[in-house]
Amino acid sequence: MEKKLIKPAKLASLSRSQVREN
């Protein structure tokens, strides 16, 4: 349950970090 809640938040954070780095 905790992993699923962290998944979307981490994905959004990673997506934003990747887009900013690229």
N, CA, C, O and CB atoms as a CASP TS submission, in Angstrom:
PFRMAT TS
TARGET T0000
AUTHOR 0000-0000-0000
METHOD Language model
MODEL 1
PARENT N/A
ATOM      1  N   MET     1       0.853  -1.203   0.000  1.00  0.00           N
ATOM      2  CA  MET     1       0.000   0.000   0.000  1.00  0.00           C
ATOM      3  C   MET     1       0.889   1.253   0.000  1.00  0.00           C
ATOM      4  O   MET     1       0.662   2.186  -0.770  1.00  0.00           O
ATOM      5  CB  MET     1      -0.965   0.006   1.246  1.00  0.00           C
ATOM      6  N   GLU     2       1.884   1.257   0.860  1.00  0.00           N
ATOM      7  CA  GLU     2       2.759   2.441   0.922  1.00  0.00           C
ATOM      8  C   GLU     2       3.532   2.605  -0.390  1.00  0.00           C
ATOM      9  O   GLU     2       3.748   3.718  -0.869  1.00  0.00           O
ATOM     10  CB  GLU     2       3.749   2.330   2.116  1.00  0.00           C
ATOM     11  N   LYS     3       3.930   1.499  -0.938  1.00  0.00           N
ATOM     12  CA  LYS     3       4.714   1.587  -2.201  1.00  0.00           C
ATOM     13  C   LYS     3       3.846   2.180  -3.306  1.00  0.00           C
ATOM     14  O   LYS     3       4.321   2.976  -4.117  1.00  0.00           O
ATOM     15  CB  LYS     3       5.249   0.171  -2.636  1.00  0.00           C
ATOM     16  N   LYS     4       2.603   1.800  -3.334  1.00  0.00           N
ATOM     17  CA  LYS     4       1.722   2.311  -4.410  1.00  0.00           C
ATOM     18  C   LYS     4       1.524   3.815  -4.246  1.00  0.00           C
ATOM     19  O   LYS     4       1.425   4.545  -5.232  1.00  0.00           O
ATOM     20  CB  LYS     4       0.336   1.580  -4.397  1.00  0.00           C
ATOM     21  N   LEU     5       1.468   4.268  -3.016  1.00  0.00           N
ATOM     22  CA  LEU     5       1.249   5.720  -2.778  1.00  0.00           C
ATOM     23  C   LEU     5       2.529   6.484  -3.137  1.00  0.00           C
ATOM     24  O   LEU     5       2.478   7.607  -3.638  1.00  0.00           O
ATOM     25  CB  LEU     5       0.842   6.000  -1.270  1.00  0.00           C
ATOM     26  N   ILE     6       3.652   5.862  -2.874  1.00  0.00           N
ATOM     27  CA  ILE     6       4.936   6.533  -3.171  1.00  0.00           C
ATOM     28  C   ILE     6       5.251   6.431  -4.674  1.00  0.00           C
ATOM     29  O   ILE     6       5.973   7.262  -5.224  1.00  0.00           O
ATOM     30  CB  ILE     6       6.101   5.900  -2.328  1.00  0.00           C
ATOM     31  N   LYS     7       4.710   5.425  -5.310  1.00  0.00           N
ATOM     32  CA  LYS     7       5.013   5.232  -6.751  1.00  0.00           C
ATOM     33  C   LYS     7       4.599   6.466  -7.579  1.00  0.00           C
ATOM     34  O   LYS     7       5.435   7.030  -8.285  1.00  0.00           O
ATOM     35  CB  LYS     7       4.280   3.960  -7.293  1.00  0.00           C
ATOM     36  N   PRO     8       3.367   6.880  -7.507  1.00  0.00           N
ATOM     37  CA  PRO     8       2.917   8.045  -8.285  1.00  0.00           C
ATOM     38  C   PRO     8       3.698   9.305  -7.912  1.00  0.00           C
ATOM     39  O   PRO     8       4.076  10.090  -8.782  1.00  0.00           O
ATOM     40  CB  PRO     8       1.413   8.282  -8.067  1.00  0.00           C
ATOM     41  N   ALA     9       3.929   9.484  -6.658  1.00  0.00           N
ATOM     42  CA  ALA     9       4.661  10.687  -6.218  1.00  0.00           C
ATOM     43  C   ALA     9       6.104  10.625  -6.726  1.00  0.00           C
ATOM     44  O   ALA     9       6.653  11.625  -7.189  1.00  0.00           O
ATOM     45  CB  ALA     9       4.637  10.818  -4.656  1.00  0.00           C
ATOM     46  N   LYS    10       6.699   9.459  -6.635  1.00  0.00           N
ATOM     47  CA  LYS    10       8.111   9.331  -7.087  1.00  0.00           C
ATOM     48  C   LYS    10       8.160   9.453  -8.612  1.00  0.00           C
ATOM     49  O   LYS    10       9.076  10.066  -9.161  1.00  0.00           O
ATOM     50  CB  LYS    10       8.740   7.951  -6.624  1.00  0.00           C
ATOM     51  N   LEU    11       7.193   8.882  -9.276  1.00  0.00           N
ATOM     52  CA  LEU    11       7.177   8.944 -10.752  1.00  0.00           C
ATOM     53  C   LEU    11       7.071  10.397 -11.198  1.00  0.00           C
ATOM     54  O   LEU    11       7.766  10.821 -12.121  1.00  0.00           O
ATOM     55  CB  LEU    11       5.991   8.106 -11.339  1.00  0.00           C
ATOM     56  N   ALA    12       6.216  11.141 -10.553  1.00  0.00           N
ATOM     57  CA  ALA    12       6.041  12.562 -10.934  1.00  0.00           C
ATOM     58  C   ALA    12       7.347  13.309 -10.651  1.00  0.00           C
ATOM     59  O   ALA    12       7.775  14.151 -11.441  1.00  0.00           O
ATOM     60  CB  ALA    12       4.836  13.226 -10.144  1.00  0.00           C
ATOM     61  N   SER    13       7.958  12.999  -9.544  1.00  0.00           N
ATOM     62  CA  SER    13       9.210  13.691  -9.179  1.00  0.00           C
ATOM     63  C   SER    13      10.314  13.311 -10.176  1.00  0.00           C
ATOM     64  O   SER    13      11.084  14.161 -10.624  1.00  0.00           O
ATOM     65  CB  SER    13       9.646  13.328  -7.709  1.00  0.00           C
ATOM     66  N   LEU    14      10.374  12.037 -10.508  1.00  0.00           N
ATOM     67  CA  LEU    14      11.414  11.578 -11.448  1.00  0.00           C
ATOM     68  C   LEU    14      11.147  12.167 -12.833  1.00  0.00           C
ATOM     69  O   LEU    14      12.070  12.608 -13.518  1.00  0.00           O
ATOM     70  CB  LEU    14      11.455  10.012 -11.519  1.00  0.00           C
ATOM     71  N   SER    15       9.897  12.169 -13.229  1.00  0.00           N
ATOM     72  CA  SER    15       9.535  12.700 -14.561  1.00  0.00           C
ATOM     73  C   SER    15       9.941  14.175 -14.629  1.00  0.00           C
ATOM     74  O   SER    15      10.503  14.626 -15.627  1.00  0.00           O
ATOM     75  CB  SER    15       7.986  12.534 -14.845  1.00  0.00           C
ATOM     76  N   ARG    16       9.656  14.905 -13.582  1.00  0.00           N
ATOM     77  CA  ARG    16       9.974  16.367 -13.591  1.00  0.00           C
ATOM     78  C   ARG    16      11.498  16.519 -13.568  1.00  0.00           C
ATOM     79  O   ARG    16      12.045  17.386 -14.249  1.00  0.00           O
ATOM     80  CB  ARG    16       9.311  17.129 -12.337  1.00  0.00           C
ATOM     81  N   SER    17      12.165  15.701 -12.810  1.00  0.00           N
ATOM     82  CA  SER    17      13.637  15.821 -12.706  1.00  0.00           C
ATOM     83  C   SER    17      14.261  15.483 -14.063  1.00  0.00           C
ATOM     84  O   SER    17      15.203  16.142 -14.503  1.00  0.00           O
ATOM     85  CB  SER    17      14.210  14.869 -11.582  1.00  0.00           C
ATOM     86  N   GLN    18      13.735  14.469 -14.706  1.00  0.00           N
ATOM     87  CA  GLN    18      14.305  14.060 -16.010  1.00  0.00           C
ATOM     88  C   GLN    18      14.043  15.141 -17.047  1.00  0.00           C
ATOM     89  O   GLN    18      14.929  15.479 -17.832  1.00  0.00           O
ATOM     90  CB  GLN    18      13.702  12.700 -16.487  1.00  0.00           C
ATOM     91  N   VAL    19      12.861  15.669 -17.055  1.00  0.00           N
ATOM     92  CA  VAL    19      12.520  16.700 -18.064  1.00  0.00           C
ATOM     93  C   VAL    19      13.375  17.949 -17.813  1.00  0.00           C
ATOM     94  O   VAL    19      13.785  18.625 -18.756  1.00  0.00           O
ATOM     95  CB  VAL    19      10.977  17.063 -18.012  1.00  0.00           C
ATOM     96  N   ARG    20      13.633  18.241 -16.570  1.00  0.00           N
ATOM     97  CA  ARG    20      14.429  19.464 -16.260  1.00  0.00           C
ATOM     98  C   ARG    20      15.887  19.189 -16.641  1.00  0.00           C
ATOM     99  O   ARG    20      16.560  20.069 -17.177  1.00  0.00           O
ATOM    100  CB  ARG    20      14.315  19.867 -14.712  1.00  0.00           C
ATOM    101  N   GLU    21      16.362  18.013 -16.377  1.00  0.00           N
ATOM    102  CA  GLU    21      17.776  17.712 -16.694  1.00  0.00           C
ATOM    103  C   GLU    21      17.963  17.686 -18.204  1.00  0.00           C
ATOM    104  O   GLU    21      18.975  18.161 -18.720  1.00  0.00           O
ATOM    105  CB  GLU    21      18.219  16.344 -16.070  1.00  0.00           C
ATOM    106  N   ASN    22      16.997  17.138 -18.901  1.00  0.00           N
ATOM    107  CA  ASN    22      17.130  17.045 -20.378  1.00  0.00           C
ATOM    108  C   ASN    22      16.782  18.402 -20.948  1.00  0.00           C
ATOM    109  O   ASN    22      16.817  18.588 -22.164  1.00  0.00           O
ATOM    110  CB  ASN    22      16.196  15.913 -20.995  1.00  0.00           C
TER
END
